[in-house]
């Protein structure tokens, strides 16, 4: 949990996407509390490569989820219980390498990830 303070507040969020512009301004406050939960776990390994008894030589797939909630405790009209909650889901594929680089460095892993972010709201406040 962390306190967040802004110099200015966008009371009328907008987007170039059709239907994503708020027509009536909100009375957001400059300060709020942010709560975040993040989890990540390995859901598969050894799909394309495997190493007997050593996870370092196996490829893997990871699944992650992050949720951030913003709460304005002194603005109950907009923030009861939260002003907004942002969700982010990610899937990451990790491929192992053992390539020697100059200076004694080693290139050990490559990764490819896909993620989706959404605030879980309907139009015009949707930001997915």
N, C-alpha and C positions, 0 to 999 in steps of 0.2 A: 504494500500500500504506500502510495506516495502522493504528496500534495503537488498540484500543478497550478501555476499562475501564468496568465497570458497578458501581454501588453495591450492587445486589442482582441476583440471577439467578433467572429463572423456570425452575425445574428440572422443572416439570410443565405444559407448555403445554396450554391448553384453548381450546375454542371452543363457542359455543351450537349449532353445526351438528352433527347426529348423526354419530357415528363420528370426530369430530375432537379428542377428548380423550385425552391420553396417560395411561395407567393406572399406569405404572411411572416414578418420577422418574429423570431423567438426572443425572449428576454433572458438570454444566457448571462451568467455572472463571469467575472474574470478569474475566479479561483474555484477549484474543484479537487476532488480526491480521485486518484486512479488506482484501481485494483487490477492485478494481472495474475493469471494462472497459465502456466505453460507446461506441457508434458510431451515427451517424445519416447518412442519405444521401437525396437527392432522387430519387424513383423516377418522377415524372411532372410535367410542367408544361404549361400552356396548355390545360387540359381545358375550362374554361368561359370563360376570358378569355385574351387574348394581346396582347402589345405587340411590335411589330416591332423586333427587335434590343435590347429592354430587358427583362430578367428581372423588374424591379421592378413591371411592369404585368401580369405573368402569375400566374395561380393555380398552386399546386403541391401535390403530395402527397409527404410525407416518411415514411420508415420508420426506426425507431430500435430499438436493442436495448441493454439494460444487464444485466450479470451481476455480482452481488456474492457473493463467497465468504468465509466466516468460518472461520478456522483457529485452533485452540487447540493450539499447538505442544507443550505439556507435558501434553496430555490425549489420548494416542494411542488409548485405548479408544473414544472418541467421535469424535475428530477426525483420522481418517486417510483420505484426505488432508485433507478439510474437514469441519467440523461441519455446515454447511449451505451450499447454493448457491442464491441467489435469482435468478430470471430475470424480466425485464420487457420485453415487446414493445409497441411503440406505433406507431400510424399517425396522422399529423396532416395535415389539409387546411388550407392557407393561402389566404385570399382577399384580394386587394389592394384598397385604397380610397385615395382622396386627398381627405379631408374636412378642411377648415380648421376649427380649434377656437380658442376665445378664447385670447389670450396668445401667439399665434404658433405654437401647437402644431398638429400634423397627426395625424389618425387615419389610419394607413397600412395596417394589416393586421388581419385577424380570423382566428382559427384554431379548428378543431374537432378534438379528438383522442380517440382510443380507445386504452386500454391494458389489458394483462392481466399480472398478477403471479402467479408461482408459485414454489414452492421445489422443484418437481420430485420431491417425495417422495410415497409412498403413505400411505393412512390408517393410523394416526391422526395422523401428522405433517404431512400435506398442508395447505398454506396457500395454495390458489389461489382 
